[in-house]
Amino acid sequence: MRDIRGDLQDRASLLEEQIRAHKAQFEKLVAQIRAEHEARLKDLRAELDAVTKLHELEQRRLENSPQAPTGTPVQPAPQAVTQPSLQSVHQPATPQAHQGIHQPAQQPAPQPQQPLNDFMVRKLNEVGAMSRDDLRRLSLQEGYFADVESADRGVQITLLNVVKAGFIRQLPNGNFAPATVLDTIRLRRAM
């Protein structure tokens, strides 16, 4: 039988060395995390100090500003029943009128009569092929959207849905046209 005490001692030494290496690596990672933690806390404390100083300055500014007397509580004015005002022709209706600024009477945007998808299909059937920009312009005129940005998004989404439903089709040049009877038949067969 062979004496393996030397081999076991070598194995134990190797394992102790690996344990020391892992401990050193662990301590290094802990030190790195602590340093990152302290740096982040330092930044946050500096930001907190700045906000606190700004708050103190604002507090002093408001304390030094003249305030309404606090002796008597301010009672809210009684609310009158809102009725249409009868103003004479010589009495200005808006603050701008006092300054001599003439503003034209704003008319409310027309309200659409039918859903946007039905409107687009109807217009394409009436007029023929149209671009997305033409459809956006028409939807703005009809009052479907308040601004160009929302109209652009809304028209794009609606066109995708209406094309997918098979009521209109997109031509190779990018314009949109009403679906023909053959397109509708092909779509129904595909479903």
Rosetta blueprint (number, residue, H / E / L):
1 M L
2 R L
3 D L
4 I L
5 R H
6 G H
7 D H
8 L H
9 Q H
10 D H
11 R H
12 A H
13 S H
14 L H
15 L H
16 E H
17 E H
18 Q H
19 I H
20 R H
21 A H
22 H H
23 K H
24 A H
25 Q H
26 F H
27 E H
28 K H
29 L H
30 V H
31 A H
32 Q H
33 I H
34 R H
35 A H
36 E H
37 H H
38 E H
39 A H
40 R H
41 L H
42 K H
43 D H
44 L H
45 R H
46 A H
47 E H
48 L H
49 D H
50 A H
51 V H
52 T H
53 K H
54 L H
55 H H
56 E H
57 L H
58 E H
59 Q H
60 R H
61 R H
62 L H
63 E H
64 N H
65 S L
66 P L
67 Q L
68 A L
69 P L
70 T L
71 G L
72 T L
73 P L
74 V L
75 Q L
76 P L
77 A L
78 P L
79 Q L
80 A L
81 V L
82 T L
83 Q L
84 P L
85 S L
86 L L
87 Q L
88 S L
89 V L
90 H L
91 Q L
92 P L
93 A L
94 T L
95 P H
96 Q H
97 A H
98 H H
99 Q L
100 G L
101 I L
102 H L
103 Q L
104 P L
105 A L
106 Q L
107 Q L
108 P L
109 A L
110 P L
111 Q L
112 P L
113 Q L
114 Q L
115 P L
116 L H
117 N H
118 D H
119 F H
120 M H
121 V H
122 R H
123 K H
124 L H
125 N H
126 E H
127 V H
128 G L
129 A L
130 M E
131 S L
132 R H
133 D H
134 D H
135 L H
136 R H
137 R H
138 L H
139 S H
140 L H
141 Q H
142 E L
143 G L
144 Y L
145 F L
146 A L
147 D L
148 V H
149 E H
150 S H
151 A H
152 D H
153 R H
154 G H
155 V H
156 Q H
157 I H
158 T H
159 L H
160 L H
161 N H
162 V H
163 V H
164 K H
165 A H
166 G L
167 F L
168 I E
169 R E
170 Q E
171 L L
172 P L
173 N L
174 G L
175 N L
176 F E
177 A E
178 P E
179 A L
180 T L
181 V H
182 L H
183 D H
184 T H
185 I H
186 R H
187 L H
188 R H
189 R H
190 A H
191 M L
